[in-house]
């Protein structure tokens, strides 16, 4: 099992998750502006899940249907990213959790938080 960063991270890119990761499995990518998890490195410790301020990280078996393809997307984006372990500010104009939920509702998706699936 692994954890997956979803579209909730796009254009936010908070790094709280990378700061608490004990195995350096987070990669920063530029297009889209977000973090992704290397499934080969992730040890499923779950430290990152509560650290994410926009609840963008789910266990792979709990991905909501509208984020089902993000496991594969993370795997594809890892090679274009750079390992990140230290915190830094989010991208300019980053959404907060309410903003992310509003974006999902605008897309017609239910807001399903990690651990609710």
C-alpha positions as CSV (number, residue, x, y, z in Angstrom):
1,X,0.0,0.0,0.0
2,X,1.1,3.6,-0.5
3,X,-0.4,7.1,-0.2
4,X,-1.3,9.3,-3.1
5,X,-1.3,13.1,-3.5
6,X,-4.4,14.2,-5.4
7,X,-5.5,17.2,-7.5
8,X,-6.3,19.0,-4.2
9,X,-2.6,19.9,-4.1
10,X,-2.5,21.5,-7.6
11,X,-1.6,25.2,-7.3
12,X,-1.3,24.9,-3.5
13,X,1.8,22.9,-3.0
14,X,2.0,23.1,0.8
15,X,5.1,21.3,2.0
16,X,4.0,20.3,5.6
17,X,3.7,16.7,4.4
18,X,7.3,16.5,3.1
19,X,8.6,17.9,6.4
20,X,7.2,15.0,8.4
21,X,8.0,12.2,5.9
22,X,10.7,9.9,7.4
23,X,11.7,8.4,4.0
24,X,11.9,11.3,1.6
25,X,9.2,10.1,-0.7
26,X,7.8,13.5,-1.7
27,X,8.7,15.1,-5.0
28,X,8.0,18.7,-6.1
29,X,6.9,19.1,-9.7
30,X,6.3,22.3,-11.6
31,X,3.6,21.2,-14.1
32,X,1.3,21.0,-12.5
33,X,2.5,22.9,-9.4
34,X,2.2,20.3,-6.7
35,X,3.9,17.5,-4.7
36,X,3.6,13.8,-5.5
37,X,4.6,10.6,-3.7
38,X,7.0,8.0,-4.9
39,X,5.1,4.8,-4.2
40,X,8.4,2.8,-4.3
41,X,9.7,4.8,-1.3
42,X,6.5,5.4,0.7
43,X,6.4,3.2,3.8
44,X,2.7,3.9,4.5
45,X,3.5,5.5,7.9
46,X,0.6,8.0,7.4
47,X,2.5,10.9,9.0
48,X,1.8,13.0,5.9
49,X,-2.0,12.6,6.0
50,X,-2.8,14.8,9.0
51,X,0.0,17.2,8.1
52,X,-1.6,18.3,4.8
53,X,-3.6,21.5,5.3
54,X,-5.9,20.8,2.3
55,X,-6.3,17.0,2.9
56,X,-4.8,16.2,-0.5
57,X,-3.3,12.8,0.6
58,X,-5.2,9.5,0.6
59,X,-4.3,5.9,1.1
60,X,-4.3,4.3,-2.3
61,X,-7.2,2.0,-1.3
62,X,-9.3,5.0,-0.1
63,X,-9.1,7.2,-3.2
64,X,-12.5,8.8,-4.0
65,X,-13.7,7.8,-7.4
66,X,-13.0,11.2,-9.0
67,X,-9.3,10.8,-7.9
68,X,-8.9,7.1,-8.9
69,X,-6.3,7.9,-11.6
70,X,-4.0,9.8,-9.3
71,X,-2.0,6.8,-8.2
72,X,-0.8,6.4,-11.8
73,X,-0.4,10.2,-12.2
74,X,1.8,10.4,-9.1
75,X,4.0,7.6,-10.5
76,X,4.3,9.4,-13.9
77,X,5.1,12.7,-12.4
78,X,7.8,11.5,-9.9
79,X,10.5,11.3,-12.6
80,X,10.0,15.0,-13.5
81,X,10.2,16.2,-9.9
82,X,12.8,16.9,-7.3
83,X,12.9,15.3,-3.8
84,X,11.7,17.8,-1.2
85,X,12.2,17.4,2.5
86,X,12.3,20.9,3.9
87,X,9.3,23.2,4.2
88,X,8.8,26.2,2.1
89,X,5.8,28.4,1.4
90,X,3.0,27.4,-0.8
91,X,2.6,28.8,-4.3
92,X,1.2,32.4,-4.5
93,X,-2.6,32.3,-4.2
94,X,-2.7,28.8,-2.8
95,X,-6.2,27.7,-1.8
96,X,-7.1,26.8,1.8
97,X,-9.2,23.7,2.5
98,X,-12.5,25.6,2.0
99,X,-11.2,26.8,-1.4
100,X,-10.3,23.3,-2.4
101,X,-13.7,22.0,-1.3
102,X,-15.4,24.8,-3.3
103,X,-13.3,23.9,-6.4
104,X,-14.4,20.2,-6.0
105,X,-18.1,21.2,-5.6
106,X,-17.8,23.4,-8.7
107,X,-16.6,20.4,-10.6
108,X,-19.6,18.4,-9.3
109,X,-17.5,16.2,-7.1
110,X,-18.3,15.2,-3.5
111,X,-15.9,16.4,-0.9
112,X,-14.6,13.2,0.6
113,X,-11.9,13.7,3.2
114,X,-9.0,11.2,3.8
115,X,-10.2,8.3,6.0
116,X,-13.9,8.7,5.0
117,X,-13.9,6.4,2.0
